[in-house]
């Protein structure tokens, strides 16, 4: 723990020495009187024993945020890293030189209120900044740079809930027909197998078992920014699925299998060095952004549809299973959600918008009828 040593001939002769946990770095603090030194020694010793010690050395927020990103970068996808860079650039503009230990809840709250008042960023974007800030501060707290996370005391604000959208079977059929042969089958595969864009673009023929009616999700395609690639290196790369739950097996509906088989027959003999199901003429992965801009959005526009995103194919997949009466846990496993609550948010909302199937409605009415075996007799005894 902390100890006191006196050094004669100094303006502040009483020195408190201690070693920081983790780094074991020797620290010291000088005081003019022994009483001050003893009080400080006791406080530091108590914090060390309780595991709540915070280094007195000021660490600028910008410096810590940059270091945090470099530590996180190898563990996240390029897109996630780019999102963190976007957030940190804006957070550093607000708190860059401020020492982490000096950040206060009211300072963060004022910054948050200013962003909401200006309206330059939408509420959802401000929420993303808040989440990034909270993650960085939580990391500093775990590393014993902060005693408490000031963001925990900052008032939250409401973010408008994004309207849940999905395609009807008629709209899905029209969209795929409008998109053409290759992209129509691609969109159909996303919607009927619940695949993310990166997953369907990373699908190889070796992952398909058309005879058995299933496919294996084993990877996704990620695209990096030019500045993140070395000279001559492709911007695309294969990566693990988004989460452990993302590595999964999904049924291929019998109605989809002939389309995929016909697509494979047309592709035979083409240059497909990666063995991809959907690829460019050179056999390299398609870029999701180009697929959306050049094929998905024009097809929507031609049909007079708006507000639909490629990710809504997954919601269409869930909607079809809701209508089919599939148990939510089974749907969760097929869409690759880590937590069933993520599935239930969509499942419950879609189920609430649908009419009760005739069989369930009849069964419910039969159960309800048991409560009033003789409606006339019961109603006559009820008080108004």
N, C-alpha and C positions, 0 to 999 in steps of 0.2 A: 504494500500500500504506500501512501505518500509519507514522506519524512521531511524534517526540517534540518537545515545546516546553516550555521552562521559564518559569514565571511567579513572579517573586520576591514574597516577602511572604505566601506561602500556606503553610498547614500541610503540604499535599502539593503541592509546586511543580512536579512533573514530570507533564505531561499527554501521554497518548497519543491521537492523533487518527487517525481512519480513516473512510472512507465505506462504508456497507453496500451490498452488491451488490443490484441490482434497484431499490430505492428511492433509492439514492444519498444517503441521509440521513447527515449528519455526526454521528459518535459520538465520545465522549471518555471517558477514564478517568484519574483522578488517583492518583499514587503519591508516597510520602514520599522514596524514593531513586531515583537514576537506574538502578541495577541492576534494581530491580523493574520500572521502566518499560520498560527494554530487553528484559527477558524477556517481558513482556506484548506489547510491540510485535512481537517476533519470532514469538510464538505466533499473534497475530492475522494477521500477514502470511502466515504459512504456511497457515493455514486459508483465507484469501482466495485464495491461489494454487491450492490443491487443490480449491476449490469446496465445502468442508465447513463454511464459516463459519456459526455460529449466533448470532443476536442475543442479547446479554446482558440485554436488557430483558425482564423477566418478563411473560408473557402468560397470564392465567388461562384454564384449560381451558374454562370455561363461555363466556367471551367469544369464544374462537376457534371453539368448536362452533356458537354462534349465527351467527357470521359465515359459517362454512362452509355452513350450511344455507341462508342467504339467497343465497349464490352458486350453490348447487346447485338451488334451487327452480325456476327457470325451465326447467331442462333435464330435469326428471323429471315423472312424472305426479302428479296430486294425491294418489293413494293412496300412492305412494312417499314423497312429502313428508310425509304424515301419519304414515307408519311411522317416518321419520327423527325427527319431532317426538317421538313416543312414546319412541324410544330415547334421544334427547338429554336429555329431561326426567329420565330415570333415571340417565344418566351424569353429569349436572350435580349430582344429589343426592349422588353419590359423590365426584366430583372437581372440582366447580364452581370453587371459589376457588383450587385448586392450580395454580401456574404450570406451563405445558406442559413447561418445561425441568426441572422437579423431579419429574415423574412417573417412578416406578421400577417395574420389572417385578414386584418382590415386593409392592408396593402393589396393583397390578392383580390379581396372583394371589390375594392375600388377599381382595379384593373379590369375585372370581370364586368362590372357595371358599365364601364366606359365602352368596352367592346360591344355590349348589348345595345347601348344607347346610340353609338355611331352607326351600327347596322351594316358596316362594311363587310363583316363576316356574318353568315347566318347563325342561328342559335345552335344548330347541329355542329357547325365548325367550331364555335366557341366551346361546346361541350367536348369535342375532340382535344382541344388545347388543354382544357381542364383535366381530362383523363391523363394526358401525357405529363402534365405538371405533377399530378398526384403520384404517378408511377415513379418519377424521378425523385420526388421528396421521400416516398416510401423506401426507395433504395438507399437514400442518404441516412434514413433513420435506422435501417438494418445494419448499415456500416458504422453506426455510432457517431456519425457526423452531426446528426440532429437528435435532440431529446424527444421532440414531438413533431408531428406533421401538421403545420399550420393550416393546410387545406381542409383538414377535418372539421375546422371551426367555421369554414366559409359556407354561407347559405347557398343552397342549390337553386336552380331555376328550371322552369318547365321547358321542355323541348317538344314541339308539335310532333305527334306520332305520325310516322310515314304511313300513308294509306296503303293497305295491303292490296296488291294487284296480282292477278293471274289470268291466264288465257282459258277460254272455254275450249272444248274439243273442236268446235267448228272454227274458232279463230286460229287454233293451233294448226289445223289442217290447211286453212287458207294461207297462213303465214309461210308454212313449209313449201307449199306449191308456188307461192310468189317468189320465194328465195332461190328457187332453182334446185337442180338435182343434188349437187354436192352439199350446199349449205342447208337445203331442206332436210336432208338426212341427218346432218349434224344437229340442227335444232330439234329434230324429232327425237334423237338419241338423248339430248339433254333433258327434254321434257318427260320422256317415258322412262328414263333411268335415274333422274334426279341428280345429274352430274353438274359440278361447277364448270365454268368455262375452261379453266386451266386443266381440269381433269379430263374433259372430253378431248381437248387438244393434245393431251399427253397419252391418249389411249393407243395401244399397239394391238395389231392383229393377234399377237400371242396372248393378249389379255382377254380375248373373246372366245367363248365356247358356245357357238351358235347351236350346235347339236344339243347341248345340255341346257340351252336357254339362260345363260348367265355371262356376266363379265366381271373382271377383277380390277378394282381401282387401286393402282400401285404407285402412281406418280402424278405429278402435275407439271405443266410447262410454266415457267416464269420468265418474264422479259425484264431485262435490266436497262438502265439508262446508258447512253453512249459513254458518258464520263466514267461509268463504273466498269467499263470493259477495257482490257488491254488491246493494243493494236492487233488486228487480225482475228480477234476472238469474237465468236458470234454473240449477239445480244441475248439469245435465248439459252435456257438451260433446263434440265430436268431436276426436279426437287421432290422431296417426300410430300405426301398429301398434307393438307393444312393442319391436321391433328392426327393423333393415333387412331381416333374413330374414323378418320377419312379413309384409311386403308380398309376396304370392305369388299363384299361380294354383292352384286345387284342382279336381280332377274332381268333378262331381256324378254319383253313381251313377245309372244308369237307373231303379232302383227308387225313388229319392227324387224324381226329376223330376216325376212325376205329382202327388205330394203338394204340391209347391211350386206347380205350375201351378194346381191346384184352390184352393190358398190365395190365389193372386193373383186368381183369378176371383171368389172370395168378397169380396175386399178392394176390388174395383173400385167406384168411386164414393164410397168412404170418404174421410174427411179425412186425407190423408197428405202434409202439406206438405214433409216431409223425404224422401219416397219410400222409407221404410223397409219392409223385408220384415216385420219383427216390431215392433209398436209398440202404444201405447195407443190408445184410441178417438179421442183427439185428434190422433193421428199423431206423438206425441213418443216418444222412446226409452223402453223399459222399463228399470226399475232392476234390476240383477242381484241385489241383495240381496232384493228383494221376490219376484222369480221363484223364488229358492232357497227362501225361507221359506214362500211361499203355495202353490207348485205342485210344486216338485221334492221337498222333504222330505215333504209329505203323501202324494205318490204312492209314495215309497219305503216309508213307514210302512204304507200300505195293502197293500203287497206283502210286508211282513215283511223288507225289506232294510235294512241299516244299514252305516255306515262308508263310504258312497259319497258323493263330492263332485261338484259340477258339473265340476270340472277332470278328473275321471276319465272323462268322455266322450272326452277326447283320448287317454287310455290305451286306451280301448275301440277307438278308431280304429287305434292302433298294433297292438293285439292282433289285429284283423281282418286287417291287412296282414301280420303275422307268419304267421298261418295261411294266408294266400294266397301266401306265399313272396316278397313284395316285398322288393327290396334295401333295406337300411337307409338308404342315401344318398337314395333316392327318397322314403322315408318322412320323412326329415329335412326335405326341401324342402317337403313338403306340410303338415307340422305347424308349420313356421316356426321351427325351432330354429336358433340361431346357430352351434352347434357340434354336429357329428354325435355327439360323446360323450354329449351329453344324450339323444339318441335311443337310442343304444346301451345306456345304462343300463336303460331300459325294455324295449327290444327284446330284449336278451340275457336278462333275467330272465323275460320272458314266454315266449321260445323254450325256455328251460330247463324250463319247467313243462308243455310240450306234448309229446305223443307224436310220434315221428318219423313223417312221412308214409310210407305204404306204398311209394311209388315210391322215395323216398330210402333207406328201410330195405333194400329189395331191391337197390338199386345198391351200397350199402355192403357188404352181405353178399357180393355178387359180387366186389368188390375184395378183401375179406378172404379169400375162398376162394382167391385166387391165391397168398396167402402159404402156404397149406397144400394144395397140389395133391393130395397123397396123405396125408390125416390119419393113417392107420395107420402108414405108414413114418416120418413125422416124429416122432410120439409115441413110437414104439419106440426112437428114437435119443436122445430127451431124457433128461437126468439128473434124478433126483428128489432 
